[in-house]
Amino acid sequence: MLKLSESEFPNVVHVEVDGNVMDIDAKKSEAFIKEHYGEDAELNALIYVKKLEGVTPGGALRGIPVDVQHWNQFNKFAVVADDEMLKKIGSFADMLPGISVKSFNKTEIDDAWRWVAE
C-alpha cells in the first residue's frame, strides 16, 4: 500500500510504502498528484519504506508515485529504508532516467528531508 501526503515543503510529496504495492496504488497516486500539484509542477518525493511485500523494490520504485505520464515532473527521490532494504534499493538509480535518487537509512531521515527539499 502506498500513502501519499503533502509535506511542509511545497515541491515535495511524502510517500509511505507499507506492504504490497498494487496497480490501484499507482492510480491513487496519480490522482493525488493531479489534485494537489497539478500536471506541470516540478516535484521531488521522499519515499519512506516501512515494509515492502508482494513486489520487488525495483517494481515499487518504478510505480512510485505515478505512471510515465507524470514522470517528467519529478527531479529527486529520497528513499528512506532500513539497512537491508537499502542494500536492495541501492542500484535503482539507473532505472529512473532523469531522476536523482539518493538512499538514506531511517536514522538519516532529517538528512533525506534536507536533500529532497533543496
MOPAC internal coordinates of N, CA, C and O (Angstrom, degrees):
PM7 1SCF
backbone

  N    0.0000 0     0.00 0     0.00 0    0    0    0
  C    1.4344 1     0.00 0     0.00 0    1    0    0
  C    1.5240 1   109.19 1     0.00 0    2    1    0
  O    1.2310 1   121.05 1   -42.16 1    3    2    1
  N    1.3053 1   115.60 1   137.84 1    3    2    1
  C    1.4465 1   122.08 1   174.23 1    5    3    2
  C    1.5145 1   109.11 1  -108.35 1    6    5    3
  O    1.2310 1   121.01 1   -41.20 1    7    6    5
  N    1.3149 1   115.68 1   138.80 1    7    6    5
  C    1.4540 1   120.83 1   174.47 1    9    7    6
  C    1.5241 1   106.81 1  -125.38 1   10    9    7
  O    1.2310 1   120.48 1   -60.71 1   11   10    9
  N    1.3316 1   116.69 1   119.29 1   11   10    9
  C    1.4492 1   121.62 1   178.72 1   13   11   10
  C    1.5157 1   109.65 1  -105.40 1   14   13   11
  O    1.2310 1   121.52 1   -36.09 1   15   14   13
  N    1.3281 1   114.70 1   143.91 1   15   14   13
  C    1.4566 1   120.10 1   175.64 1   17   15   14
  C    1.5182 1   109.12 1  -150.91 1   18   17   15
  O    1.2310 1   121.51 1   -22.56 1   19   18   17
  N    1.3180 1   114.72 1   157.44 1   19   18   17
  C    1.4546 1   119.27 1   175.20 1   21   19   18
  C    1.5191 1   107.85 1   -73.69 1   22   21   19
  O    1.2310 1   120.71 1   -26.75 1   23   22   21
  N    1.3141 1   116.25 1   153.25 1   23   22   21
  C    1.4585 1   120.76 1   176.77 1   25   23   22
  C    1.5202 1   108.94 1  -110.72 1   26   25   23
  O    1.2310 1   120.68 1     0.31 1   27   26   25
  N    1.3144 1   116.30 1  -179.69 1   27   26   25
  C    1.4632 1   119.75 1   177.65 1   29   27   26
  C    1.5260 1   111.57 1   -72.26 1   30   29   27
  O    1.2310 1   120.07 1   168.71 1   31   30   29
  N    1.3127 1   117.46 1   -11.29 1   31   30   29
  C    1.4518 1   122.10 1   178.85 1   33   31   30
  C    1.5304 1   108.56 1   -99.11 1   34   33   31
  O    1.2310 1   119.57 1   -49.86 1   35   34   33
  N    1.3206 1   118.43 1   130.14 1   35   34   33
  C    1.4644 1   120.59 1  -172.40 1   37   35   34
  C    1.5283 1   115.15 1   -63.49 1   38   37   35
  O    1.2310 1   119.76 1   157.73 1   39   38   37
  N    1.3226 1   118.07 1   -22.27 1   39   38   37
  C    1.4648 1   119.90 1  -177.03 1   41   39   38
  C    1.5291 1   112.97 1  -110.21 1   42   41   39
  O    1.2310 1   119.92 1  -164.81 1   43   42   41
  N    1.3301 1   117.75 1    15.19 1   43   42   41
  C    1.4670 1   120.68 1  -176.35 1   45   43   42
  C    1.5235 1   110.24 1  -123.16 1   46   45   43
  O    1.2310 1   121.19 1   -57.26 1   47   46   45
  N    1.3238 1   115.33 1   122.74 1   47   46   45
  C    1.4596 1   121.11 1   174.42 1   49   47   46
  C    1.5363 1   107.47 1   -98.04 1   50   49   47
  O    1.2310 1   121.13 1   -41.20 1   51   50   49
  N    1.3301 1   115.45 1   138.80 1   51   50   49
  C    1.4572 1   121.47 1   178.58 1   53   51   50
  C    1.5258 1   107.84 1   -97.96 1   54   53   51
  O    1.2310 1   120.84 1   -53.57 1   55   54   53
  N    1.3259 1   116.00 1   126.43 1   55   54   53
  C    1.4658 1   121.83 1  -179.29 1   57   55   54
  C    1.5215 1   107.48 1  -120.82 1   58   57   55
  O    1.2310 1   120.69 1   -53.58 1   59   58   57
  N    1.3199 1   116.29 1   126.42 1   59   58   57
  C    1.4569 1   121.02 1   176.46 1   61   59   58
  C    1.5202 1   108.48 1  -112.66 1   62   61   59
  O    1.2310 1   120.80 1   -51.78 1   63   62   61
  N    1.3180 1   116.08 1   128.22 1   63   62   61
  C    1.4610 1   122.47 1   178.17 1   65   63   62
  C    1.5215 1   107.12 1  -105.69 1   66   65   63
  O    1.2310 1   120.78 1   -55.82 1   67   66   65
  N    1.3354 1   116.11 1   124.18 1   67   66   65
  C    1.4584 1   120.25 1  -179.44 1   69   67   66
  C    1.5230 1   108.87 1  -146.23 1   70   69   67
  O    1.2310 1   120.62 1   -84.06 1   71   70   69
  N    1.3206 1   116.42 1    95.94 1   71   70   69
  C    1.4610 1   121.11 1   178.44 1   73   71   70
  C    1.5046 1   112.69 1    99.99 1   74   73   71
  O    1.2310 1   120.95 1    36.57 1   75   74   73
  N    1.3192 1   115.79 1  -143.43 1   75   74   73
  C    1.4595 1   121.99 1  -177.84 1   77   75   74
  C    1.5201 1   111.30 1   -74.93 1   78   77   75
  O    1.2310 1   120.69 1   -37.72 1   79   78   77
  N    1.3258 1   116.29 1   142.28 1   79   78   77
  C    1.4582 1   122.15 1   173.51 1   81   79   78
  C    1.5191 1   106.53 1  -110.97 1   82   81   79
  O    1.2310 1   121.10 1   -57.46 1   83   82   81
  N    1.3415 1   115.51 1   122.54 1   83   82   81
  C    1.4592 1   120.35 1  -175.12 1   85   83   82
  C    1.5245 1   110.88 1  -124.38 1   86   85   83
  O    1.2310 1   121.12 1    -7.56 1   87   86   85
  N    1.3236 1   115.46 1   172.44 1   87   86   85
  C    1.4618 1   121.06 1   179.31 1   89   87   86
  C    1.5217 1   112.08 1   -55.93 1   90   89   87
  O    1.2310 1   120.11 1   142.13 1   91   90   89
  N    1.3016 1   117.40 1   -37.87 1   91   90   89
  C    1.4647 1   120.53 1  -179.15 1   93   91   90
  C    1.5247 1   110.61 1   -60.98 1   94   93   91
  O    1.2310 1   120.36 1   147.90 1   95   94   93
  N    1.3332 1   116.91 1   -32.10 1   95   94   93
  C    1.4594 1   120.36 1   178.33 1   97   95   94
  C    1.5180 1   111.25 1   -63.85 1   98   97   95
  O    1.2310 1   120.34 1   139.19 1   99   98   97
  N    1.3243 1   116.95 1   -40.81 1   99   98   97
  C    1.4619 1   120.57 1   178.18 1  101   99   98
  C    1.5284 1   110.40 1   -63.56 1  102  101   99
  O    1.2310 1   120.33 1   140.00 1  103  102  101
  N    1.3149 1   116.97 1   -40.00 1  103  102  101
  C    1.4717 1   120.92 1   179.57 1  105  103  102
  C    1.5305 1   110.87 1   -66.17 1  106  105  103
  O    1.2310 1   120.54 1   135.89 1  107  106  105
  N    1.3253 1   116.58 1   -44.11 1  107  106  105
  C    1.4630 1   120.43 1   177.75 1  109  107  106
  C    1.5285 1   110.65 1   -63.88 1  110  109  107
  O    1.2310 1   121.04 1   141.44 1  111  110  109
  N    1.3213 1   115.62 1   -38.56 1  111  110  109
  C    1.4593 1   120.32 1   179.70 1  113  111  110
  C    1.5169 1   110.84 1   -63.47 1  114  113  111
  O    1.2310 1   120.78 1   135.23 1  115  114  113
  N    1.3088 1   116.11 1   -44.77 1  115  114  113
  C    1.4628 1   120.41 1   179.47 1  117  115  114
  C    1.5233 1   110.53 1   -60.70 1  118  117  115
  O    1.2310 1   120.14 1   136.15 1  119  118  117
  N    1.3312 1   117.33 1   -43.85 1  119  118  117
  C    1.4649 1   121.04 1   179.30 1  121  119  118
  C    1.5322 1   110.47 1   -63.42 1  122  121  119
  O    1.2310 1   120.27 1   139.15 1  123  122  121
  N    1.3146 1   117.09 1   -40.85 1  123  122  121
  C    1.4629 1   121.30 1   179.00 1  125  123  122
  C    1.5233 1   110.58 1   -61.78 1  126  125  123
  O    1.2310 1   120.26 1   132.96 1  127  126  125
  N    1.3330 1   117.10 1   -47.04 1  127  126  125
  C    1.4663 1   121.30 1  -179.53 1  129  127  126
  C    1.5268 1   109.87 1   -60.57 1  130  129  127
  O    1.2310 1   120.21 1   132.52 1  131  130  129
  N    1.3101 1   117.20 1   -47.48 1  131  130  129
  C    1.4735 1   120.49 1   179.75 1  133  131  130
  C    1.5243 1   111.46 1   -59.19 1  134  133  131
  O    1.2310 1   120.59 1   134.73 1  135  134  133
  N    1.3345 1   116.48 1   -45.27 1  135  134  133
  C    1.4597 1   120.61 1  -176.65 1  137  135  134
  C    1.5242 1   112.84 1   -67.87 1  138  137  135
  O    1.2310 1   120.29 1   137.36 1  139  138  137
  N    1.3256 1   117.05 1   -42.64 1  139  138  137
  C    1.4617 1   120.54 1  -172.47 1  141  139  138
  C    1.5239 1   114.74 1   -94.44 1  142  141  139
  O    1.2310 1   120.02 1   156.44 1  143  142  141
  N    1.3263 1   117.57 1   -23.56 1  143  142  141
  C    1.4664 1   119.79 1  -174.28 1  145  143  142
  C    1.5244 1   113.43 1  -128.71 1  146  145  143
  O    1.2310 1   119.81 1   168.36 1  147  146  145
  N    1.3062 1   117.97 1   -11.64 1  147  146  145
  C    1.4524 1   120.60 1  -177.45 1  149  147  146
  C    1.5171 1   111.79 1    81.50 1  150  149  147
  O    1.2310 1   120.98 1    11.02 1  151  150  149
  N    1.3094 1   115.73 1  -168.98 1  151  150  149
  C    1.4624 1   120.01 1  -175.56 1  153  151  150
  C    1.5206 1   113.25 1  -104.56 1  154  153  151
  O    1.2310 1   119.99 1   176.77 1  155  154  153
  N    1.3327 1   117.62 1    -3.23 1  155  154  153
  C    1.4598 1   119.90 1  -175.83 1  157  155  154
  C    1.5220 1   114.46 1  -122.29 1  158  157  155
  O    1.2310 1   119.34 1   170.15 1  159  158  157
  N    1.3116 1   118.86 1    -9.85 1  159  158  157
  C    1.4600 1   121.51 1  -176.43 1  161  159  158
  C    1.5235 1   110.61 1   -65.87 1  162  161  159
  O    1.2310 1   121.01 1   -40.76 1  163  162  161
  N    1.3226 1   115.68 1   139.24 1  163  162  161
  C    1.4641 1   120.16 1   173.43 1  165  163  162
  C    1.5224 1   107.76 1   -79.94 1  166  165  163
  O    1.2310 1   120.77 1   -48.94 1  167  166  165
  N    1.3244 1   116.13 1   131.06 1  167  166  165
  C    1.4551 1   121.31 1  -173.96 1  169  167  166
  C    1.5183 1   112.10 1  -131.13 1  170  169  167
  O    1.2310 1   121.96 1   -21.10 1  171  170  169
  N    1.3185 1   113.85 1   158.90 1  171  170  169
  C    1.4506 1   123.68 1   168.07 1  173  171  170
  C    1.5209 1   106.53 1  -125.54 1  174  173  171
  O    1.2310 1   120.27 1   -17.61 1  175  174  173
  N    1.3222 1   117.08 1   162.39 1  175  174  173
  C    1.4628 1   119.99 1   179.88 1  177  175  174
  C    1.5151 1   110.66 1  -136.25 1  178  177  175
  O    1.2310 1   121.09 1   -45.38 1  179  178  177
  N    1.3213 1   115.53 1   134.62 1  179  178  177
  C    1.4522 1   121.13 1   168.52 1  181  179  178
  C    1.5189 1   105.47 1  -100.49 1  182  181  179
  O    1.2310 1   121.26 1   -62.45 1  183  182  181
  N    1.3265 1   115.19 1   117.55 1  183  182  181
  C    1.4611 1   121.75 1  -176.58 1  185  183  182
  C    1.5273 1   108.23 1  -107.70 1  186  185  183
  O    1.2310 1   120.78 1   -69.01 1  187  186  185
  N    1.3233 1   116.11 1   110.99 1  187  186  185
  C    1.4505 1   122.29 1  -178.13 1  189  187  186
  C    1.5270 1   108.05 1  -100.94 1  190  189  187
  O    1.2310 1   120.98 1   -65.32 1  191  190  189
  N    1.3183 1   115.73 1   114.68 1  191  190  189
  C    1.4648 1   120.89 1  -176.82 1  193  191  190
  C    1.5298 1   108.97 1   -96.36 1  194  193  191
  O    1.2310 1   121.08 1   -78.98 1  195  194  193
  N    1.3444 1   115.54 1   101.02 1  195  194  193
  C    1.4618 1   120.32 1   175.89 1  197  195  194
  C    1.5186 1   109.09 1   -75.72 1  198  197  195
  O    1.2310 1   121.52 1   128.68 1  199  198  197
  N    1.3293 1   114.70 1   -51.32 1  199  198  197
  C    1.4591 1   121.53 1  -176.27 1  201  199  198
  C    1.5203 1   106.65 1  -156.96 1  202  201  199
  O    1.2310 1   120.53 1   -40.95 1  203  202  201
  N    1.3130 1   116.60 1   139.05 1  203  202  201
  C    1.4533 1   120.73 1  -178.76 1  205  203  202
  C    1.5206 1   108.68 1  -128.66 1  206  205  203
  O    1.2310 1   121.09 1   -60.16 1  207  206  205
  N    1.3411 1   115.53 1   119.84 1  207  206  205
  C    1.4569 1   121.39 1  -179.76 1  209  207  206
  C    1.5202 1   109.25 1  -134.79 1  210  209  207
  O    1.2310 1   120.19 1   -25.24 1  211  210  209
  N    1.2852 1   117.24 1   154.76 1  211  210  209
  C    1.4495 1   121.48 1   169.35 1  213  211  210
  C    1.5159 1   115.34 1    73.29 1  214  213  211
  O    1.2310 1   120.08 1  -172.51 1  215  214  213
  N    1.3180 1   117.46 1     7.49 1  215  214  213
  C    1.4581 1   121.53 1   177.53 1  217  215  214
  C    1.5185 1   106.87 1  -160.11 1  218  217  215
  O    1.2310 1   120.82 1   -29.63 1  219  218  217
  N    1.3103 1   116.04 1   150.37 1  219  218  217
  C    1.4549 1   118.27 1   176.82 1  221  219  218
  C    1.5175 1   109.38 1   -73.38 1  222  221  219
  O    1.2310 1   119.34 1   -23.32 1  223  222  221
  N    1.3223 1   118.86 1   156.68 1  223  222  221
  C    1.4625 1   119.48 1   176.30 1  225  223  222
  C    1.5277 1   112.23 1   -56.63 1  226  225  223
  O    1.2310 1   119.87 1   142.42 1  227  226  225
  N    1.3189 1   117.86 1   -37.58 1  227  226  225
  C    1.4611 1   120.74 1   178.55 1  229  227  226
  C    1.5155 1   111.91 1   -64.99 1  230  229  227
  O    1.2310 1   120.25 1   138.83 1  231  230  229
  N    1.3120 1   117.12 1   -41.17 1  231  230  229
  C    1.4528 1   120.59 1   177.84 1  233  231  230
  C    1.5095 1   111.45 1   -64.19 1  234  233  231
  O    1.2310 1   120.76 1   140.72 1  235  234  233
  N    1.2997 1   116.15 1   -39.28 1  235  234  233
  C    1.4632 1   119.90 1   178.72 1  237  235  234
  C    1.5188 1   110.48 1   -65.62 1  238  237  235
  O    1.2310 1   120.31 1   135.31 1  239  238  237
  N    1.3222 1   117.01 1   -44.69 1  239  238  237
  C    1.4647 1   119.24 1  -179.39 1  241  239  238
  C    1.5147 1   111.74 1   -65.05 1  242  241  239
  O    1.2310 1   120.39 1   143.44 1  243  242  241
  N    1.3143 1   116.87 1   -36.56 1  243  242  241
  C    1.4684 1   118.84 1   178.59 1  245  243  242
  C    1.5264 1   110.40 1   -67.05 1  246  245  243
  O    1.2310 1   119.84 1   151.48 1  247  246  245
  N    1.3163 1   117.91 1   -28.52 1  247  246  245
  C    1.4549 1   120.81 1  -179.08 1  249  247  246
  C    1.5126 1   114.07 1   -91.36 1  250  249  247
  O    1.2310 1   120.29 1   173.80 1  251  250  249
  N    1.3172 1   117.05 1    -6.20 1  251  250  249
  C    1.4594 1   121.35 1  -176.33 1  253  251  250
  C    1.5024 1   109.38 1  -102.63 1  254  253  251
  O    1.2310 1   118.96 1   -44.78 1  255  254  253
  N    1.2669 1   119.59 1   135.22 1  255  254  253
  C    1.4412 1   125.37 1   -14.39 1  257  255  254
  C    1.5068 1   113.54 1   -97.25 1  258  257  255
  O    1.2310 1   119.38 1   177.57 1  259  258  257
  N    1.3225 1   118.79 1    -2.43 1  259  258  257
  C    1.4617 1   119.94 1  -176.25 1  261  259  258
  C    1.5158 1   110.60 1  -142.94 1  262  261  259
  O    1.2310 1   121.23 1    -5.57 1  263  262  261
  N    1.3137 1   115.25 1   174.43 1  263  262  261
  C    1.4531 1   120.05 1   177.73 1  265  263  262
  C    1.5263 1   110.63 1   -83.49 1  266  265  263
  O    1.2310 1   120.55 1     0.70 1  267  266  265
  N    1.2939 1   116.55 1  -179.30 1  267  266  265
  C    1.4629 1   123.31 1  -175.78 1  269  267  266
  C    1.5270 1   112.48 1   -57.69 1  270  269  267
  O    1.2310 1   120.28 1   150.08 1  271  270  269
  N    1.3047 1   117.07 1   -29.92 1  271  270  269
  C    1.4619 1   121.34 1  -178.92 1  273  271  270
  C    1.5346 1   111.48 1   -55.60 1  274  273  271
  O    1.2310 1   119.72 1   146.34 1  275  274  273
  N    1.3208 1   118.14 1   -33.66 1  275  274  273
  C    1.4607 1   121.80 1  -177.10 1  277  275  274
  C    1.5296 1   113.18 1  -110.92 1  278  277  275
  O    1.2310 1   120.55 1  -173.62 1  279  278  277
  N    1.3117 1   116.56 1     6.38 1  279  278  277
  C    1.4580 1   121.27 1  -176.22 1  281  279  278
  C    1.5262 1   111.88 1   -56.74 1  282  281  279
  O    1.2310 1   120.14 1   142.11 1  283  282  281
  N    1.3349 1   117.33 1   -37.89 1  283  282  281
  C    1.4625 1   120.93 1  -176.28 1  285  283  282
  C    1.5234 1   112.75 1   -69.45 1  286  285  283
  O    1.2310 1   119.08 1   171.68 1  287  286  285
  N    1.3113 1   119.35 1    -8.32 1  287  286  285
  C    1.4553 1   121.75 1   176.68 1  289  287  286
  C    1.5234 1   111.94 1   -77.12 1  290  289  287
  O    1.2310 1   119.90 1   159.72 1  291  290  289
  N    1.3338 1   117.79 1   -20.28 1  291  290  289
  C    1.4562 1   121.27 1  -171.57 1  293  291  290
  C    1.5185 1   112.71 1   -97.11 1  294  293  291
  O    1.2310 1   121.58 1   -41.38 1  295  294  293
  N    1.3510 1   114.58 1   138.62 1  295  294  293
  C    1.4563 1   122.21 1   177.64 1  297  295  294
  C    1.5271 1   112.36 1  -109.52 1  298  297  295
  O    1.2310 1   120.61 1   138.55 1  299  298  297
  N    1.3331 1   116.44 1   -41.45 1  299  298  297
  C    1.4689 1   121.00 1  -174.35 1  301  299  298
  C    1.5248 1   111.15 1  -137.39 1  302  301  299
  O    1.2310 1   121.67 1   -35.55 1  303  302  301
  N    1.3348 1   114.40 1   144.45 1  303  302  301
  C    1.4546 1   122.33 1   168.31 1  305  303  302
  C    1.5228 1   107.19 1  -123.68 1  306  305  303
  O    1.2310 1   119.96 1   -60.09 1  307  306  305
  N    1.3238 1   117.67 1   119.91 1  307  306  305
  C    1.4604 1   122.48 1   169.92 1  309  307  306
  C    1.5194 1   105.49 1   -97.99 1  310  309  307
  O    1.2310 1   120.29 1   -61.55 1  311  310  309
  N    1.3146 1   117.06 1   118.45 1  311  310  309
  C    1.4657 1   121.97 1  -178.01 1  313  311  310
  C    1.5241 1   108.10 1  -104.88 1  314  313  311
  O    1.2310 1   120.87 1   -60.42 1  315  314  313
  N    1.3269 1   115.94 1   119.58 1  315  314  313
  C    1.4575 1   122.12 1  -178.90 1  317  315  314
  C    1.5211 1   107.80 1  -111.92 1  318  317  315
  O    1.2310 1   121.00 1   -57.73 1  319  318  317
  N    1.3427 1   115.69 1   122.27 1  319  318  317
  C    1.4653 1   120.18 1  -176.99 1  321  319  318
  C    1.5238 1   109.51 1  -155.93 1  322  321  319
  O    1.2310 1   121.00 1    -7.67 1  323  322  321
  N    1.3232 1   115.69 1   172.33 1  323  322  321
  C    1.4565 1   118.52 1   176.24 1  325  323  322
  C    1.5262 1   109.74 1   -74.31 1  326  325  323
  O    1.2310 1   120.67 1   -10.75 1  327  326  325
  N    1.3308 1   116.32 1   169.25 1  327  326  325
  C    1.4675 1   121.67 1  -174.53 1  329  327  326
  C    1.5212 1   113.02 1   -55.07 1  330  329  327
  O    1.2310 1   119.76 1   135.14 1  331  330  329
  N    1.3155 1   118.06 1   -44.86 1  331  330  329
  C    1.4614 1   121.31 1  -176.47 1  333  331  330
  C    1.5264 1   111.26 1   -64.42 1  334  333  331
  O    1.2310 1   120.40 1   137.05 1  335  334  333
  N    1.3253 1   116.84 1   -42.95 1  335  334  333
  C    1.4617 1   120.57 1   178.94 1  337  335  334
  C    1.5280 1   110.67 1   -67.44 1  338  337  335
  O    1.2310 1   119.92 1   142.71 1  339  338  337
  N    1.3379 1   117.76 1   -37.29 1  339  338  337
  C    1.4634 1   120.52 1   179.57 1  341  339  338
  C    1.5264 1   111.60 1   -61.78 1  342  341  339
  O    1.2310 1   120.35 1   146.08 1  343  342  341
  N    1.3264 1   116.95 1   -33.92 1  343  342  341
  C    1.4651 1   119.97 1   177.33 1  345  343  342
  C    1.5253 1   110.22 1   -61.42 1  346  345  343
  O    1.2310 1   120.54 1   142.23 1  347  346  345
  N    1.3201 1   116.57 1   -37.77 1  347  346  345
  C    1.4619 1   121.21 1  -179.73 1  349  347  346
  C    1.5303 1   111.46 1   -76.96 1  350  349  347
  O    1.2310 1   120.05 1   145.15 1  351  350  349
  N    1.3221 1   117.51 1   -34.85 1  351  350  349
  C    1.4556 1   122.52 1  -175.73 1  353  351  350
  C    1.5212 1   112.13 1   -80.05 1  354  353  351
  O    1.2310 1   119.96 1   156.07 1  355  354  353
  N    1.3039 1   117.68 1   -23.93 1  355  354  353
  C    1.4517 1   122.29 1  -172.32 1  357  355  354
  C    1.5106 1   116.84 1   -49.99 1  358  357  355
  O    1.2310 1   119.07 1   149.19 1  359  358  357
  N    1.3043 1   119.38 1   -30.81 1  359  358  357
  C    1.4646 1   121.78 1  -175.08 1  361  359  358
  C    1.5198 1   113.94 1   -94.24 1  362  361  359
  O    1.2310 1   119.18 1  -171.77 1  363  362  361
  N    1.3168 1   119.17 1     8.23 1  363  362  361
  C    1.4523 1   120.43 1  -173.59 1  365  363  362
  C    1.5200 1   115.49 1   -84.80 1  366  365  363
  O    1.2310 1   119.86 1   172.26 1  367  366  365
  N    1.3248 1   117.88 1    -7.74 1  367  366  365
  C    1.4647 1   119.71 1  -179.36 1  369  367  366
  C    1.5254 1   110.96 1   -57.72 1  370  369  367
  O    1.2310 1   119.67 1   143.90 1  371  370  369
  N    1.3263 1   118.24 1   -36.10 1  371  370  369
  C    1.4590 1   121.70 1  -179.49 1  373  371  370
  C    1.5227 1   112.49 1   -68.40 1  374  373  371
  O    1.2310 1   120.09 1   158.91 1  375  374  373
  N    1.3321 1   117.43 1   -21.09 1  375  374  373
  C    1.4614 1   121.20 1  -178.24 1  377  375  374
  C    1.5262 1   111.92 1   -85.68 1  378  377  375
  O    1.2310 1   120.13 1   175.99 1  379  378  377
  N    1.3133 1   117.36 1    -4.01 1  379  378  377
  C    1.4567 1   121.46 1  -175.82 1  381  379  378
  C    1.5310 1   109.44 1  -121.62 1  382  381  379
  O    1.2310 1   119.80 1  -104.71 1  383  382  381
  N    1.3195 1   117.98 1    75.29 1  383  382  381
  C    1.4599 1   120.41 1  -176.43 1  385  383  382
  C    1.5241 1   112.09 1   -61.09 1  386  385  383
  O    1.2310 1   121.34 1   -45.41 1  387  386  385
  N    1.3280 1   115.03 1   134.59 1  387  386  385
  C    1.4560 1   120.69 1   178.19 1  389  387  386
  C    1.5147 1   114.86 1    82.73 1  390  389  387
  O    1.2310 1   119.96 1   178.65 1  391  390  389
  N    1.3304 1   117.68 1    -1.35 1  391  390  389
  C    1.4630 1   121.27 1  -179.67 1  393  391  390
  C    1.5239 1   108.53 1  -120.96 1  394  393  391
  O    1.2310 1   120.91 1   -51.54 1  395  394  393
  N    1.3286 1   115.86 1   128.46 1  395  394  393
  C    1.4621 1   120.74 1   174.45 1  397  395  394
  C    1.5200 1   108.39 1   -80.11 1  398  397  395
  O    1.2310 1   121.03 1   -49.66 1  399  398  397
  N    1.3186 1   115.63 1   130.34 1  399  398  397
  C    1.4581 1   121.14 1   179.72 1  401  399  398
  C    1.5150 1   108.06 1  -121.97 1  402  401  399
  O    1.2310 1   121.12 1   -49.71 1  403  402  401
  N    1.3193 1   115.46 1   130.29 1  403  402  401
  C    1.4606 1   120.17 1   176.48 1  405  403  402
  C    1.5243 1   107.72 1  -133.33 1  406  405  403
  O    1.2310 1   120.89 1   -45.69 1  407  406  405
  N    1.3273 1   115.91 1   134.31 1  407  406  405
  C    1.4556 1   121.72 1  -178.70 1  409  407  406
  C    1.5154 1   110.90 1   -97.70 1  410  409  407
  O    1.2310 1   121.06 1   -37.54 1  411  410  409
  N    1.3143 1   115.58 1   142.46 1  411  410  409
  C    1.4567 1   122.68 1   179.16 1  413  411  410
  C    1.5180 1   109.11 1  -134.62 1  414  413  411
  O    1.2310 1   121.09 1   -38.35 1  415  414  413
  N    1.3231 1   115.52 1   141.65 1  415  414  413
  C    1.4489 1   121.14 1   172.38 1  417  415  414
  C    1.5229 1   107.80 1   -72.14 1  418  417  415
  O    1.2310 1   120.01 1   -23.64 1  419  418  417
  N    1.3054 1   117.58 1   156.36 1  419  418  417
  C    1.4666 1   120.94 1  -179.12 1  421  419  418
  C    1.5292 1   112.46 1   -58.09 1  422  421  419
  O    1.2310 1   119.95 1   152.13 1  423  422  421
  N    1.3178 1   117.69 1   -27.87 1  423  422  421
  C    1.4651 1   120.15 1   177.80 1  425  423  422
  C    1.5302 1   111.61 1   -74.15 1  426  425  423
  O    1.2310 1   119.97 1   168.48 1  427  426  425
  N    1.3190 1   117.67 1   -11.52 1  427  426  425
  C    1.4601 1   122.52 1  -178.44 1  429  427  426
  C    1.5372 1   112.78 1  -104.86 1  430  429  427
  O    1.2310 1   120.45 1  -156.43 1  431  430  429
  N    1.3131 1   116.74 1    23.57 1  431  430  429
  C    1.4611 1   119.96 1  -174.08 1  433  431  430
  C    1.5264 1   112.64 1   -60.51 1  434  433  431
  O    1.2310 1   119.78 1   144.92 1  435  434  433
  N    1.3282 1   118.02 1   -35.08 1  435  434  433
  C    1.4664 1   119.61 1   177.86 1  437  435  434
  C    1.5211 1   110.86 1   -64.15 1  438  437  435
  O    1.2310 1   120.36 1   140.29 1  439  438  437
  N    1.3132 1   116.92 1   -39.71 1  439  438  437
  C    1.4745 1   121.19 1   176.22 1  441  439  438
  C    1.5242 1   110.32 1   -63.91 1  442  441  439
  O    1.2310 1   120.32 1   141.43 1  443  442  441
  N    1.3196 1   116.99 1   -38.57 1  443  442  441
  C    1.4756 1   121.02 1   179.29 1  445  443  442
  C    1.5274 1   110.36 1   -63.31 1  446  445  443
  O    1.2310 1   120.17 1   135.26 1  447  446  445
  N    1.3288 1   117.28 1   -44.74 1  447  446  445
  C    1.4599 1   120.89 1   178.14 1  449  447  446
  C    1.5308 1   110.66 1   -60.44 1  450  449  447
  O    1.2310 1   120.94 1   134.34 1  451  450  449
  N    1.3361 1   115.80 1   -45.66 1  451  450  449
  C    1.4749 1   119.28 1  -179.46 1  453  451  450
  C    1.5337 1   110.60 1   -59.99 1  454  453  451
  O    1.2310 1   120.66 1   133.53 1  455  454  453
  N    1.3268 1   116.35 1   -46.47 1  455  454  453
  C    1.4641 1   120.42 1  -177.31 1  457  455  454
  C    1.5317 1   111.45 1   -64.33 1  458  457  455
  O    1.2310 1   120.19 1   133.36 1  459  458  457
  N    1.3013 1   117.25 1   -46.64 1  459  458  457
  C    1.4614 1   120.21 1  -175.09 1  461  459  458
  C    1.5301 1   111.27 1   -72.22 1  462  461  459
  O    1.2310 1   119.73 1   156.44 1  463  462  461
  N    1.3314 1   118.12 1   -23.56 1  463  462  461
  C    1.4700 1   121.37 1  -179.17 1  465  463  462
  C    1.5283 1   112.46 1   -84.09 1  466  465  463
  O    1.2310 1   119.61 1   167.81 1  467  466  465
  N    1.3332 1   118.36 1   -12.19 1  467  466  465
  C    1.4750 1   121.31 1  -178.67 1  469  467  466
  C    1.5112 1   111.07 1   -64.15 1  470  469  467
  O    1.2310 1   120.10 1   180.00 1  471  470  469

